[in-house]
Amino acid sequence: MKKLILSVGMMSVLHTLSAQSLEKMQWFNEPAKWEIKQNTLSMFVTPQTDYWRISHYGFTVDDAPFYYATYGGEFEAKVKLTGDYKARFDQMGLMIRIDQEHYIKTGVEFFDGKFNVSTVVTNQTSDWSVLPLEKTPPFIWIKAVRRLDAVEIYYSYDDKTYVMTRNAPLKDNHPVMIGLMAASPDGKGFLAKFENFSVTHLPDQRRLNWLQKNTEK
């Protein structure tokens, strides 16, 4: 009975630890208007800002708001997104970043008159993929799972059923900045709200595989 109580207590502690405290994070390109209330980040996205590097358009920009913490190892990050999107390319979501030449940003992007799950993978140059959503939801959940040398991207309407949209490369065994990003490349900015942001540590996959092969009998 004592072991059971201890296990339940430990699970409660671990669950609490998985929630990233927004107050302890920091800005890269801080917007003029933002606030944190009840573990929710709200901001007015800085106009004429984005993250992109060279390919197709021939320019590099690295100036949109990004609120982040630094993590090592493997993890699962997710967040609930609500945005008052106004203009073409208005976007918000998660970003996993090593530096200005290596990052992944993924979330909701308003493009071609539709809401899309959008992902930009930058490895010296940027690529872009979009998945049009079948409906216009009041909010959406985005999840990124970092395993080994890749990141899996998912979205959900209810934080229960997740659909995978992308598997993208990212250097492993290297600390990364993970956090909340929004941009308004063509527009005059918009209101963006990030709720229930969490980062959950995952045991190193290679170590787990080694332990399975070397378990004492």
C-alpha positions in Angstrom: 0.0 0.0 0.0 2.9 2.4 0.9 4.5 1.6 -2.5 1.3 2.4 -4.3 0.9 5.7 -2.5 4.5 6.6 -3.2 4.0 5.7 -6.9 0.9 7.9 -7.2 2.8 10.7 -5.5 5.7 10.4 -7.8 3.5 10.4 -10.9 1.8 13.6 -9.6 5.2 15.2 -9.2 6.4 14.2 -12.7 3.2 15.5 -14.2 3.7 18.8 -12.5 7.3 19.0 -13.7 6.2 18.5 -17.3 4.4 21.9 -17.4 6.9 24.6 -18.5 6.6 27.7 -16.2 6.1 30.6 -18.6 7.5 33.1 -16.1 10.9 31.3 -16.3 11.2 31.6 -20.1 12.9 34.4 -22.1 12.3 36.4 -25.3 14.0 36.4 -28.6 12.5 39.4 -30.4 10.2 40.5 -27.6 6.9 42.0 -29.0 5.7 45.4 -27.8 2.5 44.0 -26.2 2.3 40.8 -24.3 1.2 39.3 -21.0 1.2 36.1 -19.0 -1.9 35.2 -17.0 -2.9 31.8 -15.6 -0.1 30.1 -17.4 -1.3 31.6 -20.7 0.8 33.7 -23.0 -1.0 36.4 -25.0 0.7 38.7 -27.4 0.1 41.1 -30.2 2.3 39.7 -32.9 4.9 42.2 -34.3 3.9 43.3 -37.8 6.2 42.5 -40.8 8.1 39.7 -39.0 9.0 36.1 -39.9 11.6 33.3 -39.8 12.9 32.2 -43.2 16.3 31.6 -44.8 17.2 32.1 -48.5 15.4 29.4 -50.5 12.8 30.4 -53.1 12.4 34.0 -52.0 16.1 34.9 -51.8 16.0 36.7 -48.5 16.6 35.9 -44.8 14.5 37.1 -41.9 14.9 36.2 -38.2 12.9 38.8 -36.4 9.5 37.4 -35.2 8.6 37.0 -31.5 9.9 33.8 -29.9 9.4 32.9 -26.2 11.6 30.0 -25.2 13.4 27.8 -22.7 16.5 25.6 -23.4 16.3 21.8 -23.3 18.6 19.0 -23.9 17.8 15.4 -24.8 14.6 14.0 -26.1 11.2 15.5 -25.3 7.5 16.0 -26.2 6.3 19.6 -26.5 2.7 20.7 -27.1 0.5 23.8 -26.9 -3.0 25.0 -27.5 -3.2 27.7 -30.1 -5.9 30.4 -30.6 -5.3 33.2 -33.1 -7.2 36.1 -34.6 -5.5 35.6 -37.9 -6.0 38.6 -40.3 -3.6 38.5 -43.3 -1.8 36.1 -45.6 1.0 34.1 -43.8 -0.2 35.1 -40.3 1.0 32.2 -38.2 1.7 30.9 -34.6 2.9 27.7 -33.1 6.0 25.9 -31.7 9.6 26.5 -32.7 12.6 24.3 -32.0 15.8 26.2 -32.6 19.5 25.5 -32.5 20.5 28.8 -34.3 19.5 31.0 -37.2 20.5 28.3 -39.7 18.9 25.3 -38.0 15.3 25.4 -36.7 11.9 24.0 -37.1 8.7 26.1 -36.7 5.3 24.5 -36.9 1.7 25.5 -36.2 -1.3 27.2 -37.8 -0.8 29.5 -40.8 -3.4 31.5 -42.7 -2.6 31.0 -46.4 -4.6 31.1 -49.6 -7.8 31.9 -47.6 -7.5 28.7 -45.5 -6.2 27.5 -42.2 -3.3 25.2 -42.6 -0.9 23.2 -40.4 2.3 24.6 -41.5 5.9 23.5 -41.0 9.1 25.2 -42.0 12.3 23.2 -41.6 15.5 25.2 -41.9 18.9 23.5 -42.4 21.0 26.4 -43.8 18.1 27.0 -46.2 14.3 26.7 -45.5 11.6 24.5 -46.8 7.9 24.8 -46.3 5.0 22.3 -46.2 1.3 23.0 -45.6 -1.7 20.8 -44.8 -5.1 22.5 -45.3 -7.5 21.9 -42.4 -10.8 20.4 -43.1 -12.6 22.8 -40.8 -12.0 26.2 -39.2 -11.5 25.3 -35.5 -11.7 27.9 -32.7 -8.4 26.5 -31.5 -5.9 23.7 -32.3 -3.3 21.7 -30.5 0.2 21.3 -31.9 2.7 18.6 -30.7 6.3 18.1 -31.5 8.2 15.0 -30.4 12.0 15.0 -30.6 13.5 11.5 -30.9 17.0 10.7 -31.9 17.9 12.9 -34.9 14.3 13.8 -35.9 11.2 15.7 -34.8 7.7 14.4 -35.4 4.9 17.0 -35.9 1.3 16.4 -34.9 -1.9 18.4 -34.7 -5.2 17.7 -32.8 -8.6 19.4 -32.4 -9.1 18.0 -28.9 -5.7 17.0 -27.4 -6.8 13.4 -27.6 -6.6 12.2 -31.2 -3.4 13.5 -32.9 -2.6 13.3 -36.6 1.0 13.2 -37.8 2.0 15.7 -40.5 5.7 15.6 -40.7 9.0 13.9 -39.7 11.9 16.4 -40.0 15.6 16.0 -39.3 17.2 17.9 -36.4 20.7 17.4 -35.0 20.6 15.1 -32.0 22.5 15.3 -28.7 22.5 19.0 -28.9 20.6 21.5 -26.7 17.8 23.4 -28.3 15.6 26.3 -27.7 11.9 25.3 -27.6 9.0 27.6 -27.2 6.2 29.7 -28.6 6.5 31.6 -31.9 4.2 33.9 -33.9 4.8 35.9 -37.1 2.9 38.3 -39.4 5.1 38.6 -42.5 2.5 40.4 -44.7 0.2 41.8 -42.1 -0.2 44.4 -39.4 0.0 41.9 -36.6 -2.7 39.9 -34.8 -3.7 38.6 -31.3 -2.2 35.2 -30.5 -2.9 33.1 -27.4 -0.8 30.1 -26.2 -2.3 27.9 -23.5 -1.2 24.8 -21.6 2.3 24.8 -23.0 4.2 21.8 -21.7 7.5 20.1 -22.3 7.9 16.5 -21.1 11.3 14.8 -20.9 11.6 11.4 -22.8 14.2 8.9 -21.9 17.0 8.7 -24.5 16.0 6.1 -27.1 19.4 4.8 -27.8 20.0 4.2 -24.1 16.6 2.4 -23.8 17.6 0.2 -26.7 20.9 -0.6 -25.1 19.3 -1.5 -21.8 16.8 -3.8 -23.5 19.7 -5.7 -25.2 21.8 -5.8 -22.0 19.3 -6.6 -19.3 20.6 -8.8 -16.5 19.0 -12.2 -16.6 
